[in-house]
Amino acid sequence: MGLLLFVSLVVLGQAVGGPLRRSTPPPLPPGELELRVFDVGQGDSILLRFGERALLVDAGPDPQTARRVLLPRLARLGVKRLDAVALTHADADHIGGAADILKALPVSAIWMAAKDHAHPLQSVIEAAAHRAGTALERPGDGQILNWHPAVSLRALFASPDVARGDNNQSMVLQVRFGEADILLTGDIERAAERDLAGRVVGLEADVLKVAHHGAGTSSSREFLAAVRPQVAIISAGLGNAFNHPRDDVLRRLRGMGAQVFRTDLAGDVVVRTDGHEITVALERS
């Protein structure tokens, strides 16, 4: 916690005073971890990269977004295969593009949350994984996930007695690299937040992917006080019907001292860290 933070603006695909042009994102330096929150509209999709390893957390809201947004951006980044796809919970805006990702790219494993509140898409994804020969795993609470030896990746789940509804069953991913801590929260709401804040030791994170697109049901003061983020990233669609992110959530985040970045306003939000310093870039493509 308390790492040095630098913010830069990178505009891709625009030429000042000229026609649109395609640009290539800057390469990932050796020894750096990248967290890329894609602008997928009202949904979630996040890419973690380190060296040659790539992990996709959620897959956007629908097949069209997977084909028109995620797969082209993965190709531009040189991602030809995924070591794993983590699906935080069974909401269409998080898993809608997963089957198309499985059809287009080799994926070694899918990590899925519990199936108590199953979405019909889960069966489609499971069938696609079976056809592709992709391993299907359901991590347990506190389980260390095998992704890269230099990066600690742990799955956290709310206790069963509070994990009512699919949002509170979200798989929360705790990412640690050097002195940098990242927390990816799916769509957890206040009940799960209270449980995790009261039960998990070391919940602090430099970077927080804000839960549930900035909905008022999440990002409680108690949870934010436990996490104490420097950087808060919200994935939401521009002008969405849910009015995400909510103004009270934005006030709470800023009141905690976090710098807030939104995909609906900024495009892709890209965080890189060498384990000692953190940089944030905004990429509009």
Residue pairs with C-beta under 8 A, 6 or more apart in sequence:
1 179
1 181
1 204
1 205
1 206
1 228
1 230
2 206
2 230
3 179
3 180
3 206
3 230
3 273
3 276
3 277
3 278
4 276
4 277
4 278
5 206
5 230
5 231
5 259
5 277
5 278
5 279
5 280
6 277
6 278
6 279
6 280
7 259
7 279
7 280
7 281
8 279
8 280
8 281
8 282
9 281
9 282
10 25
10 26
10 270
10 281
10 282
10 283
11 282
11 283
11 284
12 23
12 25
12 283
12 284
12 285
13 20
13 21
13 22
13 23
13 284
13 285
14 20
14 21
14 284
15 21
22 76
23 285
24 76
25 76
25 77
25 270
25 283
28 34
28 49
28 272
29 272
29 274
30 51
31 274
32 50
32 272
32 273
32 274
33 48
33 49
33 50
33 151
33 175
33 177
33 180
33 272
33 273
33 274
33 275
34 47
34 48
34 49
34 50
34 270
34 271
34 272
35 46
35 47
35 48
35 175
35 182
35 207
35 270
35 271
35 272
36 46
36 47
36 48
36 49
36 77
36 268
36 269
36 270
36 271
37 45
37 46
37 209
37 233
37 235
37 263
37 268
37 269
37 270
37 271
38 45
38 46
38 47
38 60
38 69
38 70
38 73
38 235
38 263
38 268
39 69
39 235
39 263
39 264
39 266
39 267
39 268
40 60
40 61
40 65
40 69
40 70
40 97
40 235
40 263
41 60
41 61
41 65
41 237
41 238
41 240
42 61
42 93
42 213
42 236
42 237
42 240
42 242
42 244
43 58
43 60
43 61
43 62
43 65
43 93
43 94
43 96
43 235
43 237
44 57
44 58
44 60
44 88
44 93
44 94
44 186
44 209
44 213
44 235
45 56
45 57
45 58
45 59
45 60
45 65
45 70
45 94
45 97
45 235
46 56
46 57
46 58
46 184
46 209
46 235
47 54
47 55
47 56
47 57
47 74
47 77
47 79
48 54
48 55
48 56
48 57
48 147
48 151
48 175
49 55
49 77
49 79
50 148
50 150
50 151
50 177
51 148
53 83
53 147
53 148
54 74
54 79
54 81
54 82
54 83
55 82
55 83
55 84
55 85
55 86
55 147
55 153
56 70
56 82
56 84
56 85
56 86
56 101
57 85
57 86
57 88
57 173
57 184
58 86
58 87
58 88
58 94
58 95
58 186
59 66
59 70
59 85
59 87
59 94
59 95
59 96
59 97
59 98
59 100
59 101
60 66
60 69
60 70
60 93
60 94
60 96
60 97
61 92
61 93
61 94
61 96
61 97
62 92
62 96
62 97
63 96
63 97
63 99
63 100
65 96
65 97
66 96
66 97
66 98
66 100
66 101
66 104
67 97
67 100
67 104
70 97
70 101
71 100
71 101
71 104
71 105
73 268
73 285
74 105
79 105
80 105
80 106
81 105
81 106
81 107
81 108
82 101
82 105
82 106
82 107
82 108
83 107
83 108
83 109
83 147
84 107
84 108
84 109
84 110
84 111
84 145
84 147
85 98
85 101
85 102
85 107
85 109
85 110
85 111
86 110
86 111
86 145
86 171
86 173
87 94
87 95
87 98
87 110
87 111
87 112
87 113
87 125
87 171
88 94
88 113
88 170
88 171
88 172
88 173
88 184
88 186
88 187
89 113
89 117
89 166
89 167
89 169
89 170
89 171
89 186
89 187
90 113
90 115
90 117
90 118
90 119
90 121
90 122
90 166
91 119
91 166
91 167
91 187
92 119
92 121
94 186
94 187
95 119
95 121
95 122
95 125
96 121
98 110
98 121
98 125
98 128
99 121
99 124
99 125
99 128
101 107
102 110
102 125
102 128
102 129
102 132
102 134
103 128
103 132
106 132
107 129
107 132
107 134
108 134
108 135
109 134
109 135
109 136
109 137
110 125
110 129
110 134
110 135
110 136
110 137
111 137
111 138
111 139
111 145
111 155
111 171
112 122
112 125
112 136
112 137
112 138
113 138
113 157
113 169
113 170
113 171
113 186
114 138
114 157
114 169
115 122
115 138
116 169
117 165
117 166
117 169
119 166
126 136
128 134
129 135
129 136
130 136
139 145
139 155
139 171
140 155
140 157
141 155
141 156
141 157
142 154
142 155
142 156
143 154
143 155
144 152
144 153
144 154
145 153
145 154
145 155
145 173
147 153
150 177
151 175
151 176
151 177
152 174
152 175
152 176
152 177
153 173
153 174
153 175
153 176
154 173
154 174
154 176
155 171
155 172
155 173
155 174
156 171
156 172
156 173
156 174
156 196
156 200
157 163
157 169
157 170
157 171
157 172
158 168
158 169
158 188
158 191
158 192
158 195
158 196
159 195
159 199
162 168
162 191
162 192
162 194
162 195
163 169
163 191
163 192
163 195
164 191
165 189
166 187
167 186
167 187
167 188
167 189
167 192
167 212
167 217
168 188
168 189
168 191
168 192
170 185
170 186
170 187
170 188
170 192
170 211
171 186
172 183
172 184
172 185
172 186
172 188
172 192
172 196
173 183
173 184
174 181
174 182
174 183
174 203
174 205
175 181
175 182
175 183
175 184
176 182
177 273
177 275
178 273
178 274
178 275
178 276
179 275
179 276
180 206
180 207
180 273
180 275
180 276
180 278
181 204
181 205
181 206
181 207
182 205
182 206
182 207
182 208
182 209
182 271
183 203
183 205
183 207
183 208
183 209
183 227
183 229
184 209
185 208
185 209
185 210
185 211
185 218
186 211
186 212
187 211
187 212
187 213
187 215
187 218
188 196
188 211
188 212
188 218
189 211
189 212
189 215
189 217
189 218
190 217
190 218
190 220
190 223
193 211
193 218
193 219
193 220
193 222
193 223
194 220
194 222
194 223
196 203
196 223
196 226
197 203
197 222
197 223
197 225
197 226
203 226
203 227
204 226
204 227
204 228
205 227
205 228
205 229
206 229
206 230
206 231
206 273
206 278
207 229
207 230
207 231
207 232
207 233
207 271
207 278
208 227
208 229
208 231
208 232
208 233
208 258
209 233
209 235
210 218
210 219
210 232
210 233
210 234
210 235
210 245
210 249
210 253
211 218
211 219
212 218
212 244
213 234
213 235
213 236
213 240
213 242
213 244
213 245
214 234
214 236
214 244
214 245
214 246
214 249
214 250
214 262
215 242
215 244
215 245
215 246
215 249
216 246
216 248
216 249
218 249
219 249
219 252
219 253
220 252
221 252
224 252
224 253
224 256
224 258
225 256
228 256
228 257
229 253
229 256
229 258
230 257
230 258
230 259
230 278
231 258
231 259
231 261
231 271
231 278
231 280
232 253
232 258
232 259
232 260
232 261
233 260
233 261
233 262
233 263
233 269
233 271
234 244
234 245
234 260
234 261
234 262
234 263
234 264
235 263
236 244
236 245
236 262
236 263
236 264
237 244
237 264
238 264
238 265
239 264
240 264
245 262
250 260
253 260
254 260
259 280
261 269
261 280
261 282
262 269
263 269
266 282
266 284
267 282
267 283
267 284
267 285
268 282
268 283
268 284
268 285
269 280
269 281
269 282
269 283
270 280
270 281
270 282
270 283
271 278
271 279
271 280
272 278
272 279
272 281
273 279
